[in-house]
């Protein structure tokens, strides 16, 4: 697994590591049953690329406890995706 931190506190990782992270997030969310949008936003802050953030935001939405506030709290890549859609 190739993970390294950058000076901007983002995590950079190779594709295999990212896919593994997504798999673990899916398992964790499925076991927990729900997540708050603020928790997803905190996870997204760790990811360096908008595409990675978007993938996490889309994946976690189905588990969101507060779907009504999700877009405004998660923001960032999700809002860019919605605007460009």
ROSE-4610 file (N, C-alpha, C; in Angstrom, 1 decimal, always signed):
// ROSE-4610
residu = [X/X/X/X/X/X/X/X/X/X/X/X/X/X/X/X/X/X/X/X/X/X/X/X/X/X/X/X/X/X/X/X/X/X/X/X/X/X/X/X/X/X/X/X/X/X/X/X/X/X/X/X/X/X/X/X/X/X/X/X/X/X/X/X/X/X/X/X/X/X/X/X/X/X/X/X/X/X/X/X/X/X/X/X/X/X/X/X/X/X/X/X/X/X/X/X/X/X/X/X/X/X/X/X/X/X/X/X/X/X/X/X/X/X/X/X/X/X/X/X/X/X/X/X/X/X/X/X/X/X/X/X/X/X/X/X/X/X/X/X/X/X/X/X/X/X/X/X/X/X/X/X/X/X/X/X/X/X/X/X/X/X/X/X/X/X/X/X/X/X/X/X/X/X/X/X/X/X/X/X/X/X/X/X/X/X/X/X/X/X/X/X/X/X/X/X/X/X/X/X/X/X/X/X/X/X/X/X/X/X/X/X/X/X/X/X/X/X/X/X/X/X/X/X/X/X/X/X/X/X/X/X/X/X/X/X/X/X/X/X/X/X/X/X/X/X/X/X/X/X/X/X/X/X/X]
num = [1/1/1/2/2/2/3/3/3/4/4/4/5/5/5/6/6/6/7/7/7/8/8/8/9/9/9/10/10/10/11/11/11/12/12/12/13/13/13/14/14/14/15/15/15/16/16/16/17/17/17/18/18/18/19/19/19/20/20/20/21/21/21/22/22/22/23/23/23/24/24/24/25/25/25/26/26/26/27/27/27/28/28/28/29/29/29/30/30/30/31/31/31/32/32/32/33/33/33/34/34/34/35/35/35/36/36/36/37/37/37/38/38/38/39/39/39/40/40/40/41/41/41/42/42/42/43/43/43/44/44/44/45/45/45/46/46/46/47/47/47/48/48/48/49/49/49/50/50/50/51/51/51/52/52/52/53/53/53/54/54/54/55/55/55/56/56/56/57/57/57/58/58/58/59/59/59/60/60/60/61/61/61/62/62/62/63/63/63/64/64/64/65/65/65/66/66/66/67/67/67/68/68/68/69/69/69/70/70/70/71/71/71/72/72/72/73/73/73/74/74/74/75/75/75/76/76/76/77/77/77/78/78/78/79/79/79/80/80/80/81/81/81/82/82/82/83/83/83/84/84/84/85/85/85]
x = [+0.8/+0.0/+0.9/+0.7/+1.5/+0.6/+0.8/+0.1/+1.1/+0.9/+1.8/+1.0/+1.4/+0.8/+1.5/+0.8/+1.4/+1.4/+2.0/+2.1/+0.7/-0.3/-1.6/-2.5/-2.0/-2.7/-3.7/-3.4/-4.2/-3.4/-4.2/-3.5/-3.4/-2.3/-2.1/-1.8/-2.5/-2.3/-2.5/-2.0/-2.2/-3.6/-3.9/-5.3/-5.7/-4.8/-5.1/-5.5/-4.7/-4.9/-6.2/-6.5/-7.8/-9.0/-8.9/-10.0/-10.2/-9.1/-9.2/-9.9/-9.5/-10.1/-11.6/-12.0/-13.4/-14.2/-13.6/-14.1/-14.3/-13.3/-13.4/-14.5/-14.6/-15.6/-17.0/-17.2/-18.5/-18.8/-17.9/-18.1/-18.5/-17.7/-17.9/-19.3/-19.7/-21.0/-22.1/-21.9/-23.0/-23.2/-22.1/-22.2/-22.8/-22.4/-23.0/-24.4/-24.7/-26.1/-26.3/-25.6/-25.8/-24.5/-24.5/-23.4/-23.9/-23.3/-23.7/-22.9/-23.5/-22.8/-21.5/-21.5/-20.2/-19.1/-19.4/-18.4/-17.9/-18.8/-18.3/-17.5/-17.8/-17.1/-15.6/-15.5/-14.2/-13.3/-13.9/-13.2/-12.8/-13.7/-13.4/-12.2/-12.1/-11.0/-9.6/-9.6/-8.3/-7.9/-8.8/-8.5/-8.1/-7.1/-6.5/-7.3/-7.9/-8.5/-10.0/-10.6/-12.0/-12.7/-12.1/-12.8/-12.8/-11.8/-11.8/-12.9/-12.9/-13.9/-15.3/-15.6/-16.9/-17.3/-16.3/-16.6/-17.0/-16.4/-16.7/-18.1/-18.3/-19.6/-20.8/-20.6/-21.7/-21.9/-20.8/-21.0/-21.6/-21.3/-21.8/-23.2/-23.7/-25.0/-26.1/-26.1/-27.2/-27.2/-26.2/-26.1/-26.3/-26.5/-26.6/-27.8/-27.6/-28.6/-29.4/-28.7/-29.3/-29.2/-29.9/-29.9/-30.2/-31.1/-31.5/-30.4/-29.4/-28.3/-27.1/-27.1/-25.9/-25.2/-25.9/-25.2/-24.5/-25.2/-24.6/-23.5/-23.5/-22.4/-21.2/-21.5/-20.4/-19.8/-20.6/-20.2/-19.1/-18.1/-16.9/-17.2/-16.6/-16.7/-18.1/-19.0/-20.4/-21.1/-20.9/-21.5/-21.0/-19.7/-19.1/-19.7/-19.9/-20.6/-22.0/-22.7/-24.1/-24.2/-23.3/-23.3/-23.0/-22.1/-21.6/-22.5/-23.5/-24.3/-25.3]
y = [-1.2/+0.0/+1.2/+2.1/+3.3/+4.6/+5.0/+6.2/+7.2/+8.4/+9.4/+10.7/+11.5/+12.7/+13.8/+14.9/+16.0/+17.2/+18.3/+19.4/+20.1/+19.7/+20.3/+19.4/+18.4/+17.4/+16.6/+16.4/+15.5/+14.1/+13.1/+11.8/+11.4/+11.1/+10.6/+9.1/+8.4/+6.9/+6.4/+5.2/+4.6/+4.1/+3.7/+3.3/+2.1/+1.1/-0.1/+0.3/+1.2/+1.6/+2.3/+3.2/+3.9/+3.0/+2.0/+1.1/+0.3/-0.1/-0.8/+0.1/+1.4/+2.3/+2.4/+2.5/+2.6/+1.3/+0.1/-1.1/-1.1/-0.7/-0.6/+0.4/+1.5/+2.5/+1.9/+1.2/+0.5/-0.5/-1.3/-2.3/-1.6/-0.5/+0.2/+0.9/+1.5/+2.2/+1.2/+0.0/-1.0/-1.5/-1.7/-2.2/-1.2/+0.1/+1.1/+1.5/+1.3/+1.6/+3.0/+4.0/+5.4/+6.2/+7.4/+8.3/+9.7/+10.6/+12.0/+12.7/+13.7/+14.4/+15.0/+15.5/+16.1/+15.0/+13.8/+12.7/+12.5/+12.5/+12.3/+13.5/+14.7/+15.9/+15.8/+15.3/+15.1/+14.1/+13.0/+12.0/+12.7/+13.4/+14.0/+15.0/+15.7/+16.7/+16.0/+14.7/+14.0/+13.6/+13.6/+13.2/+14.3/+14.2/+15.3/+15.6/+14.6/+14.9/+15.0/+15.9/+16.1/+14.8/+14.0/+12.8/+11.8/+11.7/+10.8/+11.3/+12.6/+13.1/+12.8/+13.0/+12.8/+11.3/+10.4/+9.0/+8.6/+9.2/+9.0/+9.6/+10.8/+11.5/+10.7/+10.2/+9.5/+8.1/+7.5/+6.2/+6.3/+7.3/+7.5/+8.0/+8.7/+9.3/+8.4/+7.2/+6.2/+5.9/+6.1/+5.9/+7.2/+8.3/+9.6/+9.6/+10.0/+10.2/+11.5/+12.5/+13.8/+14.2/+13.4/+13.6/+15.0/+15.7/+17.1/+18.0/+17.8/+18.7/+18.2/+17.1/+16.4/+17.3/+17.8/+18.6/+19.9/+20.5/+21.8/+21.5/+20.4/+20.1/+19.4/+18.5/+17.8/+18.7/+19.4/+20.5/+20.0/+20.9/+20.6/+19.9/+18.7/+18.0/+17.6/+17.4/+17.0/+18.2/+19.4/+20.6/+20.8/+20.6/+20.7/+19.7/+18.5/+17.5/+17.9/+18.4/+18.8/+19.9/+20.9/+22.1/+21.7/+20.7/+20.3/+19.3/+18.8/+17.7/+18.2]
z = [+0.0/+0.0/+0.0/-0.9/-1.1/-0.7/+0.5/+1.0/+1.6/+1.3/+1.8/+2.1/+3.1/+3.4/+2.7/+2.3/+1.7/+2.6/+2.3/+3.2/+3.4/+2.5/+2.6/+3.4/+4.0/+4.8/+4.0/+2.8/+1.9/+1.9/+1.7/+1.5/+0.0/-0.4/-1.8/-1.7/-2.6/-2.6/-4.0/-4.3/-5.6/-5.7/-7.0/-7.3/-6.4/-6.3/-5.5/-4.1/-3.5/-2.1/-2.0/-3.0/-2.9/-3.0/-3.9/-4.1/-2.8/-2.1/-0.9/+0.2/+0.2/+1.1/+0.9/-0.3/-0.7/-0.2/-0.5/+0.0/+1.5/+2.2/+3.7/+4.2/+3.5/+3.8/+3.6/+2.5/+2.2/+3.3/+3.7/+4.8/+6.1/+6.4/+7.7/+7.7/+6.5/+6.5/+6.5/+5.8/+5.8/+7.3/+8.0/+9.3/+10.3/+10.1/+10.9/+10.6/+9.3/+8.9/+8.5/+9.0/+8.7/+9.0/+8.4/+8.6/+8.6/+9.3/+9.2/+8.1/+7.5/+6.4/+6.8/+8.1/+8.6/+8.7/+8.9/+8.9/+7.5/+6.6/+5.2/+4.7/+5.1/+4.8/+5.4/+6.6/+7.2/+6.4/+6.0/+5.2/+3.9/+3.2/+2.0/+2.1/+3.2/+3.3/+3.3/+3.5/+3.5/+2.1/+1.2/-0.2/-1.1/-1.8/-2.6/-3.9/-4.5/-5.8/-5.8/-6.5/-6.6/-7.0/-7.9/-8.4/-7.3/-6.4/-5.3/-4.2/-4.0/-3.1/-3.6/-4.9/-5.5/-5.3/-5.6/-5.4/-4.0/-3.0/-1.6/-1.3/-1.8/-1.5/-2.1/-3.3/-4.0/-3.3/-2.9/-2.3/-0.9/-0.1/+1.2/+1.3/+0.2/+0.3/+0.7/+0.2/+0.5/+2.0/+2.7/+4.2/+5.0/+4.3/+5.0/+6.0/+7.2/+8.2/+7.9/+7.4/+7.1/+5.6/+4.8/+3.4/+2.9/+3.7/+3.3/+3.4/+4.3/+4.5/+3.8/+3.2/+2.6/+1.6/+0.6/-0.4/+0.2/+1.1/+1.6/+2.6/+3.3/+4.2/+3.5/+2.6/+1.9/+0.9/+0.1/-0.8/-1.7/-1.9/-2.7/-4.0/-4.2/-5.4/-5.8/-4.8/-5.1/-5.7/-5.2/-5.8/-7.3/-7.5/-8.8/-9.8/-9.3/-10.1/-10.5/-9.5/-9.7/-10.7/-10.6/-11.5/-12.9/-13.1/-14.4/-15.0/-14.3/-14.8/-15.8]
